């Protein structure tokens, strides 16, 4: 729902225009207009700029919405960073996954399906924001976007953008095409909507092989800069999370969001699957 905020002065001027005219009490020349001062440019607020780059709307914090922590200051061009990503949720086990991630001080990126967001009633999305996780757009109903018309692609992404923002106050800046299916037309829609396309470099195939040790083994077969694909709607994947986090911590990895992995705003419409380390 779009809310219009009308300044009081504007309302008064509208009311004056609608009121009946009255005869002037005095006659004579109108007073000369007072010269107005040149408008001053407001200095950029670094905190406001940081929130804007994070996809958070002006006027933050808004009543009822959680305030996200700042992004981690990590140079993932040099550090051993990994971006764990979870698709298709939120699901019944998402809250448990958030508990596990919190115990390991790990951040992740959640690519949300709009219909699942609409059904979420346990506050998982707001906790994602509060815990420093990143929210991405994974369409409304998880179709193959390359099989849809341009207007249908836009509708799938727009509905999800709107429901995420209504629930959290955050405007997503990332999207993941279902099945990784994208083309020039999908990229053009994403570009116009300000969404970077995030793919992956490590696929755990957890949707097919729902065996916890198998998922954990595949998720830890990574290198610095990897983007790992998993799904928080599968109990076996959530069960694998403690093993994944413990093993990668032992090997010196740092768990970051996709935006933290790259350390700069990503280009809308462009596809990203991993980050190469600096040489």
C-alpha positions as CSV (number, residue, x, y, z in Angstrom):
1,X,0.0,0.0,0.0
2,X,1.5,3.4,-1.0
3,X,1.2,6.1,1.7
4,X,1.1,9.7,0.6
5,X,2.5,12.2,3.1
6,X,1.2,15.7,2.3
7,X,2.9,18.7,4.1
8,X,0.5,20.7,6.3
9,X,1.4,23.9,4.4
10,X,0.2,22.2,1.1
11,X,-3.1,21.2,2.8
12,X,-3.6,24.8,3.9
13,X,-2.9,26.2,0.5
14,X,-5.4,23.7,-1.1
15,X,-8.0,24.7,1.5
16,X,-7.4,28.4,0.6
17,X,-7.9,27.6,-3.1
18,X,-11.2,25.9,-2.3
19,X,-12.6,28.6,-0.1
20,X,-14.8,31.4,-1.5
21,X,-12.9,34.6,-2.5
22,X,-13.4,37.7,-0.3
23,X,-13.2,41.3,-1.4
24,X,-9.9,42.9,-0.5
25,X,-10.1,45.3,2.4
26,X,-7.5,47.8,1.1
27,X,-6.3,48.9,-2.3
28,X,-2.9,49.8,-3.3
29,X,0.3,48.3,-4.7
30,X,1.2,44.9,-3.6
31,X,4.3,44.6,-1.4
32,X,7.5,43.9,-3.3
33,X,8.6,40.2,-3.0
34,X,11.4,39.5,-0.6
35,X,14.4,38.0,-2.3
36,X,14.9,34.5,-1.3
37,X,18.2,33.1,-0.3
38,X,19.8,30.5,-2.5
39,X,19.0,27.0,-1.4
40,X,21.8,25.4,0.6
41,X,22.9,21.9,-0.3
42,X,22.6,19.6,2.7
43,X,25.8,17.7,3.4
44,X,25.8,14.0,2.8
45,X,25.2,12.0,5.9
46,X,27.6,9.0,5.9
47,X,25.2,6.9,7.9
48,X,22.3,7.7,5.6
49,X,24.5,6.9,2.6
50,X,25.4,3.5,4.1
51,X,21.8,2.6,4.7
52,X,21.0,3.6,1.1
53,X,23.7,1.4,-0.3
54,X,22.4,-1.5,1.9
55,X,18.9,-1.1,0.2
56,X,17.3,0.5,3.2
57,X,14.8,3.3,2.6
58,X,15.2,6.9,3.7
59,X,13.8,7.8,7.1
60,X,15.1,4.7,8.8
61,X,14.4,3.4,11.4
62,X,10.7,3.2,10.8
63,X,8.4,2.2,13.6
64,X,8.0,-1.6,14.0
65,X,11.0,-2.4,11.8
66,X,14.3,-3.8,13.1
67,X,17.5,-1.8,12.7
68,X,20.2,-3.9,10.9
69,X,23.8,-3.9,12.1
70,X,26.4,-2.3,9.8
71,X,28.1,-4.4,7.2
72,X,31.2,-6.2,8.3
73,X,34.4,-4.4,7.3
74,X,36.3,-7.3,5.7
75,X,38.5,-7.2,2.7
76,X,37.3,-10.4,1.0
77,X,39.9,-9.9,-1.8
78,X,42.4,-11.0,0.8
79,X,40.5,-12.8,3.6
80,X,39.0,-16.3,3.3
81,X,35.4,-15.3,2.8
82,X,32.5,-17.5,1.8
83,X,28.9,-16.5,1.1
84,X,26.4,-19.1,2.3
85,X,23.1,-18.6,0.5
86,X,19.7,-20.2,1.2
87,X,16.8,-20.2,-1.4
88,X,13.1,-20.8,-1.4
89,X,12.2,-19.8,2.1
90,X,11.3,-18.8,4.7
91,X,10.3,-22.3,5.7
92,X,9.4,-24.2,8.9
93,X,13.1,-24.8,9.8
94,X,14.3,-21.2,9.0
95,X,14.1,-20.1,12.6
96,X,16.2,-23.0,13.7
97,X,18.8,-22.1,11.0
98,X,18.9,-18.6,12.3
99,X,19.6,-19.9,15.8
100,X,22.5,-22.0,14.4
101,X,24.0,-19.1,12.4
102,X,23.8,-16.8,15.5
103,X,25.7,-19.3,17.6
104,X,28.5,-19.2,15.1
105,X,28.3,-15.4,14.5
106,X,27.8,-16.2,10.8
107,X,26.0,-14.1,8.3
108,X,24.2,-15.5,5.2
109,X,22.1,-14.4,2.3
110,X,18.5,-15.5,2.0
111,X,16.8,-15.5,-1.5
112,X,13.1,-15.3,-0.6
113,X,10.1,-16.5,-2.5
114,X,7.3,-14.0,-2.2
115,X,4.5,-16.6,-1.5
116,X,6.6,-18.0,1.3
117,X,7.2,-14.5,2.7
118,X,3.5,-13.9,2.7
119,X,2.9,-17.1,4.6
120,X,5.6,-16.4,7.2
121,X,4.2,-15.5,10.5
122,X,7.0,-16.2,13.0
123,X,9.1,-13.1,12.5
124,X,11.9,-14.9,10.7
125,X,12.4,-12.1,8.1
126,X,12.7,-9.4,10.8
127,X,15.2,-11.5,12.6
128,X,17.2,-11.9,9.4
129,X,17.5,-8.1,9.2
130,X,18.3,-7.7,12.9
131,X,21.0,-10.4,12.8
132,X,22.8,-8.9,9.8
133,X,21.7,-11.3,7.1
134,X,21.0,-10.1,3.6
135,X,17.6,-10.5,1.8
136,X,17.3,-11.2,-1.9
137,X,14.5,-11.6,-4.4
138,X,13.8,-15.1,-5.6
139,X,10.5,-14.3,-7.5
140,X,6.9,-14.7,-6.3
141,X,6.2,-18.3,-7.3
142,X,9.5,-19.7,-8.4
143,X,8.9,-20.0,-12.2
144,X,11.6,-20.4,-14.9
145,X,11.9,-16.8,-15.9
146,X,13.3,-17.5,-19.3
147,X,9.9,-19.1,-20.2
148,X,7.9,-16.0,-19.2
149,X,7.1,-12.8,-21.0
150,X,8.9,-9.7,-20.0
151,X,5.9,-8.3,-18.2
152,X,5.5,-11.6,-16.3
153,X,9.1,-11.5,-15.2
154,X,8.7,-8.0,-14.0
155,X,5.5,-8.9,-12.1
156,X,7.2,-11.9,-10.4
157,X,10.0,-9.7,-9.1
158,X,7.9,-6.7,-8.3
159,X,5.4,-8.5,-6.1
160,X,8.3,-10.0,-4.1
161,X,10.1,-6.7,-3.8
162,X,7.0,-5.1,-2.4
163,X,6.2,-7.9,0.2
164,X,9.8,-8.0,1.5
165,X,9.8,-4.2,1.9
166,X,6.4,-4.3,3.7
167,X,7.5,-7.0,6.1
168,X,11.0,-5.6,6.8
169,X,11.4,-2.1,5.5
170,X,14.4,-3.3,3.4
171,X,14.4,-3.0,-0.4
172,X,16.3,-5.9,-1.9
173,X,19.1,-5.1,-4.3
174,X,19.9,-8.7,-5.3
175,X,17.8,-11.4,-7.1
176,X,18.4,-15.0,-7.9
177,X,16.7,-16.5,-11.0
178,X,15.0,-19.8,-10.1
179,X,17.0,-22.8,-11.4
180,X,19.7,-20.2,-12.4
181,X,17.8,-19.7,-15.7
182,X,18.5,-16.3,-17.1
183,X,19.0,-14.6,-20.4
184,X,19.3,-11.1,-21.9
185,X,15.6,-10.4,-21.4
186,X,15.7,-11.4,-17.7
187,X,18.9,-9.4,-17.2
188,X,17.3,-6.3,-18.8
189,X,14.3,-6.5,-16.4
190,X,16.7,-7.0,-13.4
191,X,18.8,-4.0,-14.5
192,X,15.7,-1.7,-14.8
193,X,14.6,-2.8,-11.3
194,X,18.0,-2.2,-9.8
195,X,18.7,-5.9,-9.1
196,X,22.0,-7.7,-9.5
197,X,21.7,-11.4,-10.5
198,X,23.4,-13.7,-8.0
199,X,24.2,-17.3,-9.2
200,X,26.6,-19.6,-7.4
201,X,29.9,-21.5,-7.7
202,X,29.1,-24.4,-5.4
203,X,25.8,-26.3,-5.7
204,X,25.1,-28.7,-2.8
205,X,22.2,-30.4,-4.7
206,X,20.5,-30.5,-1.3
207,X,17.1,-30.4,-3.0
208,X,17.8,-33.8,-4.6
209,X,20.1,-35.6,-2.1
210,X,18.5,-34.9,1.2
211,X,21.3,-36.5,3.2
212,X,22.8,-34.4,5.9
213,X,26.5,-35.6,5.7
214,X,26.4,-35.4,1.9
215,X,25.1,-31.8,2.0
216,X,27.8,-30.9,4.6
217,X,30.6,-32.4,2.5
218,X,29.6,-30.6,-0.7
219,X,29.1,-27.3,1.1
220,X,32.6,-27.4,2.6
221,X,34.3,-28.3,-0.8
222,X,34.9,-24.6,-1.4
223,X,37.6,-22.0,-2.0
224,X,37.8,-18.4,-0.8
225,X,35.2,-16.3,-2.6
226,X,32.7,-19.1,-3.2
227,X,29.0,-18.6,-3.2
228,X,27.3,-21.7,-1.9
229,X,23.7,-22.7,-2.9
230,X,21.5,-24.3,-0.3
231,X,17.8,-24.3,0.6
232,X,16.5,-23.6,4.1
233,X,13.1,-25.3,3.3
234,X,14.8,-28.7,3.7
235,X,15.3,-30.0,7.3
236,X,18.4,-32.1,6.2
237,X,20.1,-28.9,5.0
238,X,19.4,-27.1,8.3
239,X,20.7,-30.2,10.1
240,X,23.9,-29.9,8.1
241,X,24.5,-26.2,9.1
242,X,26.4,-26.9,12.4
243,X,28.9,-29.3,10.6
244,X,29.4,-26.8,7.8
245,X,30.0,-23.8,10.1
246,X,32.3,-25.8,12.4
247,X,34.4,-27.2,9.6
248,X,34.8,-23.9,7.7
249,X,35.6,-22.0,10.9
250,X,38.3,-24.5,11.6
251,X,39.8,-23.8,8.2
252,X,39.8,-20.0,8.8
253,X,36.8,-19.0,6.7
254,X,34.7,-15.9,7.4
255,X,31.0,-16.0,6.8
256,X,29.7,-13.0,4.9
257,X,26.7,-11.8,2.9
258,X,26.9,-11.6,-0.9
259,X,27.2,-7.8,-0.7
260,X,30.0,-8.1,1.9
261,X,31.8,-10.6,-0.3
262,X,32.2,-8.1,-3.0
263,X,32.6,-5.1,-0.8
264,X,30.9,-2.7,-3.2
265,X,27.5,-2.1,-4.8
266,X,26.9,-4.7,-7.4
267,X,25.8,-3.7,-10.9
268,X,22.1,-4.2,-11.6
269,X,21.4,-6.9,-14.3
270,X,24.9,-8.3,-14.1
271,X,25.4,-11.9,-13.1
272,X,27.8,-12.9,-10.2
273,X,28.8,-16.4,-9.2
274,X,32.0,-16.0,-7.1
275,X,34.7,-13.6,-6.2
276,X,38.3,-14.1,-7.1
277,X,40.9,-13.3,-4.4
278,X,43.5,-10.6,-5.1
279,X,46.8,-11.9,-6.2
